[in-house]
Amino acid sequence: MIIISDAKLEALATHFVGNKATGESLQLSKELVTLEDAALKNILLQYFLSAFQQAEGYNFWHPSDIALNEMKHYADQIFEEPDDLLRHSISIAKNLFDVTDLPNIKSGELHVAYFKGIIADQHVVDAIGIYKSESKDTFLKIEEAGKTFSIKADEGINPTKLDKACLILNVDAENGYRVMVIDKTNKGGEAQFWKDNFLKVRAASDDYHATQDYLSMYKTYVVEQVPSEFEVTRVEQIDLLNKSVNYFKKNDQFNRQQFEDEVLQMPEVIESFRKYEQQYADERELSFEDEFEISGNAVKKQSRVFKSVLKLDKNFHVYIHGNKDLIEKGYDASMGMHFYKIYFEEEN
């Protein structure tokens, strides 16, 4: 997590990056953006930084040598020569234009900003922000002329929405910096374009990703593997998911033995889970530690996709959040239908 309350926007360069695959051009600015308006600077600070307080952490990387990562190289130069931001931002814009080679990638403005005064891990650091504005919103502008008013429609950037962005903190440079990434695109080839083709980053080995990866692996195990090995009801599956989320919510530290004892409980399920975890890790080139600090932000994000809903035909959705023993499944022969019996103390 970062603190931006004392952050200052020192300089900003803006260019237009078209899609060369569709014949669009690259338009480079010859000057930095003027930042004399204090109100505008405050709006830009919120636009550029506020979303990163919950963003995921990455590092620049390269399969053979980190020095060959173009964006890491440009970041090195900017941190060494922040007064020469415009020249280095042009190199970044050209790099983005070169890799914009899929027809479905949208064109847009590229902003490269330099910040001071960001607090990360209790240290004050400089940072580089790189943003691509692709989406435009329509807004209404009301103008007064004497005793009359006119309304005009215009298009512009919504300062509450970031499309694609990254924030490079001047921390851990030798390992590819600490890079926080935002990408609102999540479909097709465009989904990997920003992180893989342009920035060339990979997930950092931090508490956030340790928590996220483990919960993702466990969910896949419960949803896909458990039904193939054991006779379980949908209620029992949901209970296994709920137990895991509750474990991560109530503990600050993950401990493998404790997790297995509290969540999985049965020896045959624990053995099955260990085999699946190893297979999952090998296929995805991951490594799961026996202990790690639990990230509350990762738990919050992952718990949204842990479905605790029991869907019954098209008539009922039953949300199960707690004790599975308070819901019983049965079969009514006279109706030729299944049923659930639910026990409760109060109705709200």
PyMOL commands that set and color helices and strands:
alter all, ss='L'
color gray80, all
select helices_A, chain A and resi 20-22+38-54+66-68+70-80+82-99+173-175+190-199+207-229+234-250+256-264+267-284+296-303+324-326
alter helices_A, ss='H'
color red, helices_A
select strands_A, chain A and resi 2-3+8-17+26-27+56-60+108-120+123-133+137-145+148-156+164-169+178-183+201-203+253-255+291-293+309-312+316-319+327-332+337-342
alter strands_A, ss='S'
color yellow, strands_A
deselect
rebuild
show_as cartoon
